[in-house]
Amino acid sequence: MNDLQDDKKAVFTISVGDIQEEAICLIGRRLSCEELMKAADAVEWGLCEGKSIVFNAAIRQAIEINNNRDIY
C-alpha cells in the first residue's frame, strides 16, 4: 500500500528538536522546559488556526497540477 493511502500517516511533523533549532537561530540558545511548553502550545495554535488556508492552497495546487498534466 502507498504510504499516502494510509489515513493515519502524518504528512508533516514538527519535533521538539525543530523548535530548539529555531530557538538557537533566533535567540542563540535552547529553550527551557517552561519556554518550550509555551512555544509548543503557540506552534500548535498557529498551525491549527491556519490549517484551512494551508489545506485549501495545497488541494487547489494539487488539482491544478493534475489538470495541467491531463492537458499535455
C-alpha positions, 0 to 999 in steps of 0.5 A: 500500500502507498504510504499516502493511502494510509489515513493515519500517516502524518504528512508533516511533523514538527519535533521538539528538536525543530523548535530548539533549532529555531530557538538557537537561530533566533535567540542563540540558545535552547529553550527551557522546559517552561519556554518550550511548553509555551512555544509548543502550545503557540506552534500548535495554535498557529498551525491549527488556526491556519490549517484551512488556508494551508489545506485549501492552497495545497488541494487547489495546487494539487488539482491544478497540477493534475489538470495541467498534466491531463492537458499535455 
